[in-house]
Each structure stands twice: as structure tokens, then as C-alpha cells.
Amino acid sequence: MHKNKYLKPLLGLYLLIFSIMAYANETIPQIFQTVKVDGKLDESVWSNAKIIDLQYEIYPAENIPAKFKTTAYLYEDNEYLYVGFIAEDSEVNKLRASYRDRDDISDEDLVGIKIDTFNDQRRTYNFFVNPLGIQEDSISDDILDRNDFSWDAIWYSAGIITEQGYSVELKIPFKALRFANKKGTKEWAIDLLRMAPKDFEYEFSSSLLDRNINCTICQYKKYKGFANIDTGQNLEVVPYVIANQTEFRDPLSNEPWQGDSADFEAGIDLRWAVSDNSVLNATVNPDFSQVGSDTAQLDVNTRFALFFDEQRPFFLDGADYFNTMLTVYYSRNIADPDAGIKYTSKLNSGSLGILVARDNNTNIIIPNSQGSSLASLDEESNSAVVRYAHDISDDTLLGVTLTHRDAGDYSNDLISFDGKHQLTDSDVFRYQVIHTETNNSEALQSNFNRDASENGSAYRLNYNHNDRDWSWFLSHNHFDENFRADLGFLSRSGYRKTIVGGGRRWYGDDTDFFSRVQLRGDWDTTVQYDGQKLETESEATLSLEGRGQSEVDFVFGTREVFFDERWFNQDFYALSASYKPFADIRVGIEASYSDDIDFLSDQARSGEVTEYEFYFDWQLTKHLNIFVEYVQQDFDLPQGRFFEQEVINSNFIYQFDQKSFLRLLFRYQDVNFTNDPILLGSLAVNQKNLSVARQLLYVYKFDAKSVLYLGYSDNAVENDLIRSLRKDIKTLFAKFSYAFQL
């Protein structure tokens, strides 16, 4: 114990002095010699590259010498950034490396690079690979602390496992990035990282990370060079063709399957790099089909709309240019557009995003203080969003967002102002102020009891402190009764809410079972627009991270809820835990109990909800992955069980190599209501509601945007009238897209 007391400060002082000396001359060399991307690093050019050691362990320990040696090599040739890694490991047989689809390797051994090309501490491009060269790319947004894995770039990688560990090579085209449109030497912030999942999830870095600083990108080392790089005015053209044949039938009847002959669709997406920092996207008859299926969710007895992540290519490029603290733009509201155009640009001290689309559907979330409804207009709509964000300084950012939507005699307009101020290394103040104006169609007025014209405002104020050991925050939200962000995802209006909370963190070392322990809690109160208090809640959470990459959360709390002109007193408890008993399998459980409200019946009733979840993610071989999730929820009233629902999501994936895989998806949802007429009251529902969806899909990816899909999917239902599971729809489909880079 006494040895460590003096050793750790001396090590920290040594690393600090060494890092200051190393910062003095950091330049990425320009070498006009390419390499064969095979993961071997056996070309002579690597000996002339910039050599960077990943010498710091930043997790679970804090800035101590790394346990495993990792060396990175960097150079550029005006067209590509070349990155090589040699990662030594004393337990090669325990490396976690398998053939998986891109962006699905987070639990494996990884090395990668994060690049802040504008050196403005706002966002980074992230490129990671596992020891077999499987890719993962994303964009990190330090403004909103978000990591977007939906971003996909075309780049090249390979990796091999050696007797000493593994080595990988990356070849990243500069045209996949955006950077300052200026001549001469540029300075970029770069961090090299290695993830080594052993007993703990080790992270090694080329940069020191001070946990007392509430900013990550600002701590990356700066590297000069890139004087003559140029994206060029390159044009990426991605035509696609889809062929599908869908048949359907009434499962109640014995009629044969109905359906037309095969349906063919074609379209084209264009991406034009107007300059090094500006991109224009356009699409004609865009491919907004989803080859994957949304994960089934528990959706019975919910008051507010469910959120689904965006998966469609056109919306993903430059999506971070439209992000705000409150989601005033939610791209999945644009459901089925004929065409769209988008322009995004990083200016000298700001960023600009513009998007316009024509949609065949008009779906609208109608919010109120105690729930939300979904409206659909049988008219085409026009949608537009504009956002500009300006860096006043390194510590201050201001932004403005405009959205518009119209369909016939309906329209909704929004203007939003937002800001972020880094007050100290550990303190951040964020705010957003919004005003909306809505003209409701006659259908909306009559069906949802809305006025012809409605104006509303909203704002959020958020203060956050986060240092090494302590965190606390204060947030206040205010939404007028008639506030509507119809192009966004804000499913509640007519209330104000105040939240205050904080927490304390403790850290262990290699001799402890837990590497991090955190205790946090918060208190909040919600008041309706007319002054009626709606809810008061107190909540506490104990979080543990430890050996076996284990994660455990205990949550407990109490709340008072006002609904349907009465108060409900509720307690809630939850436990969630995940663990890797073996290198290739992660198992997880969740269990919760809470007092709840029956929102389905004409008159709200107090009940109890018990929910269980179990999942496992098993990399059975280097090629075969199995994921299964089971969720059960029971809702009990004092007189007996009201309903129960089960959800099963499972994926079986055989990855042949880096480019191709075969996947079987299975989605199961079963909702069973009581047959007791006393419990049902006047509620008219099927007692049995079962649906099963399946999909078999073969995928070959030439690169991130050139893909061949061949698949079959079907759906079956069972309810009170359909006594056994019967298919009601089935589809055969094929899709091919190819990215031409001109």
C-alpha cells in the first residue's frame, strides 16, 4: 500500500513531463508511396511513417503506463491517410476477434483512430478495426455527447493475428472526410486508441485523459501536416434497383394468396463534395426501404409515442449537422419521400445544414400533457429544415434551427435558438428556446379537438457539472399547451418540469473486483400548464463495473402521479446486470417491479407491473453469432391479472467473410388480456394478440454503400377470431446498389 502511495504520483509526473515534450513536434509526414492493405505492415514505407506509442492506460486505471505495447504508424500521400497498428499481446489465444458485420464489433479487441479534422473540439471521425480487419466507423459529437454509428464511409482495412498479437492496416480516403477548405499546413486533433477486453475492458490511448475536464476531444494531441490534401469535387453516384413480390391474404378466410406480379423500383442517390468542407446530397425516387426489421418493443399501455432509430442512407450523411438538445428534427417523420435534397457545410466558425423533401405520407405526433396521439393526413407534404451553428469561441456555441411542414391547408413552422457555454473545465450550461406556429386542417380540428391556429413556445435550461469524482445537474423544461414540433420528436406538451440530481464515483484498480462504483440520484417535479401538479419523483441508482466486463445497476424510487383527476402513489425497483462468463458470450438480465396505472380503460386504475428480461449474445464460432432476447411483462390489478405480454427478438448470423453474411431474424410478440368481464369493464380488445415476423437475408457488401441483398420475409397473426397462427403476408425481395466514385 505504501509503495503505491508514492509510486502513482511519480508515474503521473513522469507521464506528464514526457507528454509535454512529445507535444512539441508532432507532424504527419507526406510520403508518395502506397501499400497493399493486407495487415502485415511489411512495406518499407512504414519505417518512415510517424510512429506513435499508445502509452497510457485511461481505463480502468487513470493515465498509468499501458499494460500491453501498441504502436501506431501514420503518413499521408495527398489522397489517403495510412494508419498501421502493431498490438502486442501475451495471451494471443484469448484475443476476441470474429467475422461480423461492420459496426458490430464493440465487444471485441479493437484499434482505431479518432480525427478532429477542423480542430474545433466539436466532433471526430472514428475508424476502428478488429484483429481480422472488420470495420467500425462513427461520428462523435462532443456538443451533445453523442456517438453516431449510423454514419458509413468507404475506406479500406485488413488485419492478421500473429504470434505476438495482431497487426492491422487502414487506408482512409480524404474524400470520406470534411476539413477546412484552406491551403497550406493544417492542424488536426488525433487520438489513437486500443480496446483490450480482458478481465476488465482496458482502454489504451496516445493521449492523456484528465477526468476532471468535461470534454474529451479537447484533450487529444495536435498533429500538423496535410498541406496539399484535397477531396476534389468528387461525385458519388449510387443507383439502386429493388425487385419484390408481395402476397397477402385474409387469414380468416380460405381464399388463396393475392398479389400482383413482381414490382420493380429504381432510383439514384448522389453525393457531391462541393468543396473540402461542403457536401450536396440529392436523391430521385430514393431508396428508403429498410432491409432490417425494427426490434419489437413493449407497446401496450403506453402513453407516449415510441422512438425508433434512423436507418435510411440518405438521412444519415451529415445527420449530426442537424442535432440539437431537444429533438426538433426527427427524420423518420419523413416516411416515404419522392425526392430530397440536402446541403451540409462546415464554415470557418460554424456549420450549416439544409434539407428539403417531398413526402407521400403526412404522419404527425399530437402531444399533450399526459399523452400523445398519432395523426395521418391523406395528403402529400413538403418538409424542410435549416440549421446553422456558430462557434463564438472554443467555449461557446450558438445555433438556430428552422423547420417547416405543410400539406394542403395544414402547416407547422418552428424556430429554435440554442447554445452551449463551457463555463469551466467541469461545468457546462446549455439552453434551447423554441417557438412554433401551426395551422390545423379541418380533419385535425375535428378528430383531435384542435383550434384552427395554434402558437406555442418551449425552452430547456440545463446546467451540468462533471469532474473525476462528482457530478451534479439542474434542468428546467417548459412546454406551452399548444406547442407542436411536427417535424421533430417531442411527444409531450403543456407542462413544465424541473430536475435536480447528482452523483459520486469511486475507482478501483486491478486488485479490486469493481473498477468503478457510482451512486447517483435525482428529484423532479412536473406541473401542468394550468398549475395542476402532475408528478413528483425521487430516484436513486447504484452502478457497478467490474471483472468479467460486468455491469450492474440497482434502481429504486418513489413517485406521485396525477392522472384522470386522481393521485397515484407509486414505488419502483429495478435490477439490470450483464456479464461475460466466457470470452465469446455475454449474458444479461433485467428485473423490475413498479406500481403503475391502467391507461387503457375508460377510468384509470392502479396496478402493478412486473417485468423480466433475459438476453445472450454468443459468438459460437468466428463466423456464427446468435443473439436472443426474451422480455415478459405482467400487469396486475387488485382483482387479478389484467394483461401480460411477451416479446422475443432473435438474430442468427453466419458471417462468411468480411463482405458477406446470411441472417435469420425472428420477431415474436404475444399480448394476452384477461377474459374476466369485471376486469375488462367496457374495454373492447382481443384477448389474444399474437404476431410473428421472420426474415431470411443474404448480404454481400462490396463496400459500405455497394450492397446486394436477397431475402424472404413473412408475418403471421393469431387472435380471438384466428384461432391458430396463420400467415397474412409474405415477400420475396432483392436489392442491388453500387457506389460509383467519379
C-alpha positions, 0 to 999 in steps of 0.5 A: 500500500505504501509503495503505491502511495508514492509510486502513482504520483511519480508515474503521473509526473513522469507521464506528464513531463514526457507528454509535454515534450512529445507535444512539441513536434508532432507532424504527419509526414507526406510520403508518395508511396502506397501499400497493399492493405493486407495487415502485415505492415511489411512495406518499407514505407512504414519505417518512415511513417510517424510512429506513435506509442499508445502509452497510457492506460485511461481505463480502468486505471487513470493515465498509468503506463499501458499494460500491453505495447501498441504502436501506431504508424501514420503518413499521408500521400495527398489522397489517403491517410495510412494508419498501421497498428502493431498490438502486442499481446501475451495471451494471443489465444484469448484475443476476441476477434470474429467475422461480423458485420461492420459496426458490430464489433464493440465487444471485441479487441479493437484499434482505431483512430479518432480525427478532429479534422477542423480542430474545433473540439466539436466532433471526430471521425472514428475508424476502428478495426478488429484483429481480422480487419472488420470495420467500425466507423462513427461520428462523435459529437462532443456538443451533445455527447453523442456517438453516431454509428449510423454514419458509413464511409468507404475506406479500406482495412485488413488485419492478421493475428500473429504470434505476438498479437495482431497487426492491422492496416487502414487506408482512409480516403480524404474524400470520406472526410470534411476539413477546412477548405484552406491551403497550406499546413493544417492542424488536426486533433488525433487520438489513437486508441486500443480496446483490450477486453480482458478481465476488465475492458482496458482502454489504451490511448496516445493521449492523456485523459484528465477526468476532471475536464468535461470534454474529451476531444479537447484533450487529444494531441495536435498533429500538423501536416496535410498541406496539399490534401484535397477531396476534389469535387468528387461525385458519388453516384449510387443507383439502386434497383429493388425487385419484390413480390408481395402476397397477402391474404385474409387469414380468416378466410380460405381464399388463396394468396393475392398479389400482383406480379413482381414490382420493380423500383429504381432510383439514384442517390448522389453525393457531391463534395462541393468543396473540402468542407461542403457536401450536396446530397440529392436523391430521385425516387430514393431508396428508403426501404429498410432491409432490417426489421425494427426490434419489437418493443413493449407497446401496450399501455403506453402513453407516449409515442415510441422512438425508433432509430434512423436507418435510411442512407440518405438521412444519415450523411451529415445527420449530426449537422442537424442535432440539437438538445431537444429533438426538433428534427426527427427524420423518420417523420419523413416516411416515404419521400419522392425526392430530397435534397440536402446541403451540409457545410462546415464554415470557418466558425460554424456549420450549416445544414439544409434539407428539403423533401417531398413526402407521400405520407403526412404522419404527425405526433399530437402531444399533450400533457399526459399523452400523445396521439398519432395523426395521418393526413391523406395528403402529400407534404413538403418538409424542410429544415435549416440549421446553422451553428456558430462557434463564438469561441472554443467555449461557446456555441450558438445555433438556430434551427428552422423547420417547416411542414405543410400539406394542403391547408395544414402547416407547422413552422418552428424556430429554435435558438440554442447554445452551449457555454463551457463555463469551466473545465467541469461545468457546462450550461446549455439552453434551447428556446423554441417557438412554433406556429401551426395551422390545423386542417379541418380533419385535425380540428375535428378528430383531435379537438384542435383550434384552427391556429395554434402558437406555442413556445418551449425552452430547456435550461440545463446546467451540468457539472462533471469532474473525476469524482462528482457530478451534479445537474439542474434542468428546467423544461417548459412546454406551452399547451399548444406547442407542436414540433411536427417535424421533430420528436417531442411527444409531450406538451403543456407542462413544465418540469424541473430536475435536480440530481447528482452523483459520486464515483469511486475507482478501483484498480486491478486488485479490486473486483469493481473498477468503478462504483457510482451512486447517483440520484435525482428529484423532479417535479412536473406541473401542468400548464394550468398549475395542476401538479402532475408528478413528483419523483425521487430516484436513486441508482447504484452502478457497478463495473467490474471483472468479467466486463460486468455491469450492474445497476440497482434502481429504486424510487418513489413517485406521485402521479396525477392522472384522470383527476386522481393521485397515484402513489407509486414505488419502483425497483429495478435490477439490470446486470450483464456479464461475460462468463466466457470470452465469446458470450455475454449474458444479461438480465433485467428485473423490475417491479413498479406500481403503475396505472391502467391507461387503457380503460375508460377510468384509470386504475392502479396496478402493478407491473412486473417485468423480466428480461433475459438476453445472450449474445454468443459468438459460437464460432468466428463466423456464427453469432446468435443473439436472443432476447426474451422480455415478459411483462405482467400487469396486475390489478387488485382483482387479478391479472389484467394483461401480460405480454411477451416479446422475443427478438432473435438474430442468427448470423453466419458471417462468411467473410468480411463482405458477406453474411446470411441472417435469420431474424425472428420477431415474436410478440404475444399480448394476452388480456384477461377474459374476466368481464369485471376486469375488462369493464367496457374495454373492447380488445382481443384477448389474444394478440399474437404476431410473428415476423421472420426474415431470411437475408443474404448480404454481400457488401462490396463496400459500405454503400455497394450492397446486394441483398436477397431475402424472404420475409413473412408475418403471421397473426393469431387472435380471438377470431384466428384461432391458430397462427396463420400467415397474412403476408409474405415477400420475396425481395432483392436489392442491388446498389453500387457506389460509383466514385467519379 
